[in-house]
Amino acid sequence: MTVENKIIWLTGASSGIGKSLAILLSSQNTKLILSSRNESALNEVKNLCAFPENIKILPLDLEDYECFSEKVDKAIAFFGGVDILVNNGGISQRSLAKDTNISVDKRLMNINYLGTVALTKAILPHFLNKNSGHFVVTTSIVGKIGTPLRSTYAATKHALHGFFDSLRAEVFNDNIKVTLVCPGFVTTNVSKNALTGDGSPQEIMDKATANGIDPDRFAKLMLKAIKAEKEEVYIAGFKEKSGVYAKRFFPKLLSKMIRKLSVT
C-alpha cells in the first residue's frame, strides 16, 4: 500500500512519535489532520512539515470523548473524507499499584482506552460507508507484558489489543485494516509526562527512555508497517522484543526476570 494522496488523521501529533510521524508523512504527498490538546504545538509541527498547505489542525482531548461525533464531522469536512486514522495519543504511568489513586487509574483508562475506542467508533461508520479504511494504533510492548510501575498503563494497552483484535475480525470483509504498533523505549517525553500515584507528572526522563530509539527512526519503521498493512509490529530493542516471545514460550522465566526490575 502507498500512503501517497491518502488523507490521514493523526492524534498525539504535537510531540514525540506523533510529531516525527507527521513530518515524515507530509513528505509522502499526503493530506494530514493533526490533533492533540496543544493547538500551538500542533501549529509548530505543521510549520516543520514539507507541505503545510496540505495540513489541517483539529484540537482534540481524548478525555472529552463524548463530543467525538462532532470532531469526526469536522475532520471529514476538511478534505472530503479520511482514509487512515492513527490513534497515537495517550499518557503513561510511573507508580506502584499500591500508591496509585483510583482517580489516576480512571484517567489513564479514559485517555488511553476509552478515548481511543470512542474516536474509532465515531469514524467507523465513515469507513464502513466507503468500504475502506485503516486504523493504526500505537500501543506498547507493555501491552503484551506487564511491568512494575505501569500496572494501569499496561492494562489500558492490553485492553486496546483486545478491542482492536476483535474489531479487525469484524470489519475484515469491509476492507478495513487494523495495525497495532507496539513501541519499546523511544526517546520522547513520555516518561516526563507520565502520571505518578497522585496524578502529577513524573517530570524526569527514565534512563531506559533516554537510551531508546530515536523518534524519527521509529516513525520510519512505523510508516513501513503501515504501508505493509501489518496486523501487529514490535518496534523496540532486543530486550523488549525478546520479552514478548519469552512471555509466549517461557512465561515463568519472564516472570522471574520482571520481578528483578527496579520498582523504586
C-alpha positions in Angstrom: 0.0 0.0 0.0 1.1 3.5 -0.7 0.2 6.5 1.5 0.5 9.0 -1.4 -2.6 11.1 -1.8 -4.1 9.5 1.4 -6.0 11.6 4.0 -4.5 10.7 7.4 -5.8 11.8 10.8 -3.1 11.6 13.5 -3.7 12.0 17.2 -1.0 12.8 19.7 0.7 14.8 16.9 2.2 17.6 18.9 5.3 15.8 20.1 7.3 12.6 20.2 6.3 9.8 17.9 3.3 11.8 16.5 5.5 14.8 15.6 8.1 12.7 13.8 5.4 10.7 12.0 3.6 13.9 10.9 6.8 15.4 9.4 7.5 12.1 7.7 4.0 11.7 6.3 4.0 15.2 5.0 6.9 14.3 2.8 5.0 11.4 1.3 2.4 13.7 -0.5 -0.4 13.1 2.0 -3.1 15.3 3.4 -2.9 15.4 7.2 -5.2 16.3 10.0 -3.2 16.8 13.2 -4.8 16.5 16.6 -3.8 16.9 20.3 -4.8 19.1 23.2 -2.0 21.6 22.4 -3.0 23.7 19.4 0.1 26.0 19.4 2.4 22.9 19.4 0.4 21.4 16.5 0.9 24.6 14.5 4.7 24.4 15.2 4.6 20.8 13.9 2.7 22.0 10.8 5.3 24.6 10.1 8.0 22.0 10.2 6.3 19.9 7.6 7.2 19.8 3.9 3.7 20.9 2.7 1.9 22.8 5.4 -0.7 23.8 3.0 -1.9 20.2 3.0 -2.3 20.1 6.8 -5.3 20.9 8.9 -5.3 21.4 12.7 -8.1 19.9 14.8 -7.6 20.2 18.6 -8.8 17.2 20.5 -8.8 16.0 24.1 -9.1 12.2 24.3 -10.7 12.6 27.8 -13.5 14.6 26.3 -14.8 11.6 24.2 -18.5 12.5 24.4 -18.0 15.1 21.6 -16.2 13.0 19.0 -19.0 12.7 16.5 -18.6 16.5 16.0 -14.9 16.2 15.7 -15.3 13.4 13.1 -17.6 15.6 11.1 -15.0 18.4 11.1 -12.2 16.0 10.1 -14.2 14.6 7.2 -15.1 18.1 6.0 -11.5 19.3 5.7 -10.6 17.1 2.7 -13.9 15.2 2.0 -13.0 12.1 3.9 -10.4 10.2 6.0 -8.5 7.2 4.8 -6.3 6.3 7.8 -6.8 7.1 11.5 -3.6 6.9 13.5 -4.6 6.5 17.2 -1.4 7.7 18.7 -2.4 9.9 21.6 -2.0 8.7 25.2 -0.3 9.0 28.5 2.0 6.8 30.6 2.3 6.0 34.3 5.2 5.6 36.8 3.8 4.5 40.2 3.3 1.3 42.2 -0.3 0.0 42.2 -0.5 0.3 46.0 0.4 4.0 45.7 -1.9 4.9 42.8 -5.1 6.8 43.5 -8.1 5.3 41.7 -8.7 8.7 40.0 -5.3 8.2 38.3 -6.4 4.7 37.1 -9.6 6.2 35.7 -7.8 9.0 33.9 -5.4 6.6 32.3 -8.3 4.4 31.2 -10.2 7.4 29.9 -7.4 8.7 27.8 -5.6 5.6 26.5 -8.5 3.2 26.1 -12.0 4.9 26.1 -10.8 8.0 24.2 -9.2 5.8 21.5 -12.1 3.5 21.3 -14.6 6.4 21.2 -12.8 8.1 18.3 -12.5 4.8 16.5 -16.3 4.1 16.8 -17.1 7.7 15.8 -15.3 7.4 12.5 -16.1 3.7 11.9 -19.4 4.4 10.0 -17.5 6.6 7.6 -15.1 3.7 6.8 -18.0 1.3 6.5 -19.9 3.6 4.1 -16.9 3.9 1.8 -15.9 0.2 2.2 -12.3 1.1 3.1 -10.2 2.4 5.9 -7.2 1.7 8.1 -6.9 2.0 11.9 -3.4 2.4 13.1 -3.0 2.1 16.9 0.1 3.0 19.0 0.0 0.5 21.9 3.2 -0.6 23.6 5.4 -3.6 24.4 3.8 -3.2 27.8 0.5 -4.0 26.0 2.0 -7.6 25.8 4.0 -7.7 29.0 3.0 -6.0 32.3 6.0 -4.5 34.2 6.4 -2.7 37.6 5.3 0.9 37.9 3.0 0.6 34.9 0.1 -1.5 36.2 -2.8 0.6 34.8 -0.9 1.8 31.8 -0.2 -1.8 30.9 -3.9 -2.6 31.4 -5.0 0.2 29.1 -2.7 -1.1 26.4 -3.7 -4.7 26.9 -7.3 -3.5 26.5 -6.5 -1.9 23.2 -5.2 -5.2 21.9 -8.3 -7.0 22.9 -10.6 -4.4 21.3 -8.7 -3.9 18.0 -8.1 -7.7 17.5 -11.8 -8.2 17.8 -12.6 -5.2 15.6 -10.1 -6.4 12.9 -12.1 -9.7 12.6 -15.4 -7.8 12.5 -14.5 -5.4 9.7 -12.3 -7.7 7.6 -15.0 -8.1 4.9 -15.5 -4.4 4.8 -11.9 -3.8 3.5 -10.9 -2.1 6.8 -7.4 -2.8 8.1 -6.1 -2.7 11.7 -2.4 -2.3 12.5 -1.2 -2.4 16.1 2.2 -0.8 16.6 4.0 -1.7 19.8 6.9 0.6 20.8 9.6 -0.3 23.2 11.6 2.6 24.7 11.5 5.7 22.4 13.4 8.9 23.3 10.4 11.2 23.9 8.9 13.0 26.8 6.6 10.1 27.6 8.3 9.3 30.9 8.5 13.0 31.9 4.7 13.4 31.3 3.9 10.0 33.0 1.4 10.2 35.9 2.6 9.4 39.4 0.4 8.0 42.1 -1.3 11.3 42.9 -1.8 12.3 39.3 1.1 14.7 39.0 3.6 14.2 36.2 6.9 12.5 36.9 8.9 15.3 35.2 12.1 13.3 34.8 13.2 11.1 31.9 13.8 7.4 32.6 17.3 6.2 31.8 15.8 3.5 29.5 13.7 6.1 27.7 16.7 8.4 27.3 18.6 5.4 25.7 15.6 4.4 23.5 15.0 4.5 19.8 15.2 7.9 18.1 11.6 9.0 17.3 12.5 9.9 13.7 13.8 6.4 13.1 10.8 5.0 14.9 8.5 6.9 12.6 10.2 5.4 9.5 9.7 1.9 10.8 6.1 2.7 11.8 5.4 4.0 8.3 6.9 0.9 6.8 4.5 -1.2 8.9 1.5 0.9 7.9 2.4 0.6 4.2 2.7 -3.2 4.6 -0.7 -3.2 6.4 0.9 -5.3 9.2 -1.6 -6.6 11.8 0.9 -6.2 14.6 4.5 -5.0 14.8 7.1 -4.6 17.6 9.4 -1.6 17.2 11.8 -2.0 20.1 15.2 -3.0 21.3 16.4 -6.6 21.5 15.4 -7.0 25.2 11.9 -5.7 24.8 11.2 -7.9 21.7 12.7 -10.9 23.5 10.3 -10.3 26.3 7.3 -10.7 24.0 8.5 -14.1 22.9 9.6 -15.2 26.3 6.1 -14.4 27.5 4.7 -16.8 24.9 7.2 -19.7 25.3 8.8 -19.2 28.7 6.3 -17.3 30.9 7.8 -18.4 34.3 11.3 -17.3 33.2 9.9 -13.9 32.1 8.1 -13.5 35.4 11.3 -14.1 37.3 13.1 -11.5 35.1 10.4 -8.9 35.6 10.5 -9.4 39.4 14.1 -8.3 39.3 13.3 -4.9 37.6 13.6 -1.8 39.7 10.3 -0.7 41.4 11.7 2.4 43.1 
